[in-house]
Amino acid sequence: SAQSPSRVPPLQAALVVESTAGPVIVRWELRNIGSVPIEFTLPANFGPAFEGLGPKGRAAVNKTPERPVRLEKDEFIGGRVEITGLDPGSYSLSWSGTIGWNGAAPAGIRSLPLVIEVR
């Protein structure tokens, strides 16, 4: 079936930059790209965990309680994160996390990296 525990959840992780002037503001999204509604849980430690790589090496960021989520086709959940303390330069940012889906082992999700220039 479309939600069999052995299937990969039809979710797309994305990262969008909203501002690089002053604090860097990014929006993370987890979107249902399937053809039917999907239900899953976000574990207590789902934040998501942000990673960054810049001129001085690694940079990291934040965290959040387990909660059930239902997304209709093309709906998404997301949030905004303000990242402070980054020196000017080029950074590659991504986010990752795990979700619970149909009682199966946690499924890992990761956004594609986003390259930004901090001024």
Salt bridges, closest charged atoms under 4 A:
GLU18 OE2 - ARG27 NH1 2.88
GLU18 OE1 - ARG80 NH2 2.24
GLU29 OE2 - ARG27 NE 2.91
GLU29 OE1 - ARG31 NH2 3.53
GLU39 OE2 - ARG70 NH1 2.70
GLU51 OE2 - ARG110 NH2 3.68
GLU72 OE2 - ARG70 NE 3.21
ASP87 OD2 - LYS56 NZ 3.02
